[in-house]
Amino acid sequence: MLKVLPTDPRCKLCNAPFRGVGRLVAGLLGRQPSAKNPRFCGYCERIARTYRGGAEVELTLLFTDVRGSTTLAEQMTASEFSRLMNRFYDVATHVLINSDAWIDKLVGDEVIGLYLPFLPDHAARAVEAARELMRATGQGSHDGPWIPVGVGLHTGTAFVGTVGAADTVTDFTALGDAVNIASRLVAAAAAGEIVMSDAAYAAAGLTGQDLERRELVLKGRTEPVSVRVMRVVA
């Protein structure tokens, strides 16, 4: 029914319009652009917050992190570092939004994106977003990056939904071992590297590509994790 209302652009899931008269009607129904990604409406997130729900789903997680941020901060004023980080946040969030990720968090020097299962090619989208992020920050370019970043990618099952105290602070996020693995992978990525688990590598359809293989011992895990490493030339 929302599809008959004017005007584009619309929520990519429910067709709620975000402009014109249709936006007013959709707004009355609680269908407004989401803070996680304005390409989608926030209806599902609002319902999950209201009724405190969630589900275990397979998704792909993208963690991107500024490498050596402590050293960078030491070499410039707090205002200069703030401007640099805001430029990074701006570039990273635009890349994630354009690839239909839900932006989970901006934490310190890190940005986290969730590629949820309503995207049938969520792993491939995450890999392409990682490549674009590398290009946008100048990794692998002749002049060098304007900020050094690494990326960690993992495909697995996590709980996605509302967490937190019922009457105070809540968040809509992902929890579980898959999230921990992605976090550890980005910590292992050097500047200019996309470190992806074998699960993400296979889910993205990259098994025909001869990428560097590593065995990593991740903090908190007893068995090594096999990963593939991708580098992008800008």
C-alpha positions, 0 to 999 in steps of 0.5 A: 500500500505504501508503494502507491504513495508519492514520492521517491526516494523510498525505504528499500524494504517497505516502499515508504516514501521519504519526500512529498505528501507521501512522506507526511502520510508515511510519517504518521505511520511511523515510517521515517528515515532511519538513523542507522541508514536513511535509505531505510525507514526506522519502523522495524528498529522502533518496534524492536525498541518498543517491544525489546525484541530481536533475532539470531540472523546470519549477517556480514559485519564490517569493522573499519579502524584508524591504524595508529590513531594514538600516534596521530593524536599525539602529533596534532592538536585535539581540534586538528585530530577531531577534524581528521576523525570527522572526515573519516567518519563522513567518508566511512558512513557515506560508503556504508550508507551507499552499500545499504549497510546499517551503521551500528556505531561510531566508537573512538576511531572505529566505524561498524556496519551491519549487512543484514540478511534482507540483502541476499548478497550481503557478504559481497556488498560488504567486500565492495564497501571495504574496497571503496572505503580503501579507495576513498581514504587513499590506501594504496595510492601513489601519494599515500593515504590521507588517513591509515585504515584497516578493515575486518570482515566476517560472515556469521550468526549474531543476535540483532535487536534491542539491548540495554536497560528497559527504562533508561538507555537502549541500543539497536545492535548486534551481539555474539561470537560473530561480532567478536571475531569481526572486532578481532580481525580489524585489530589484526589488519594493518593499514591498507588491509582488508582482513576477512574470515574464510566464511566471508570470503566464501559467502562473497563468492571470492573462492576463485580469487587467489588472496593471501592466506593467514592463520591468526590467533585471535584474543580469547579464542583457542583455535587459529582462525583462517583468513584472507587478506585483500589490498586495494590499489586506488 
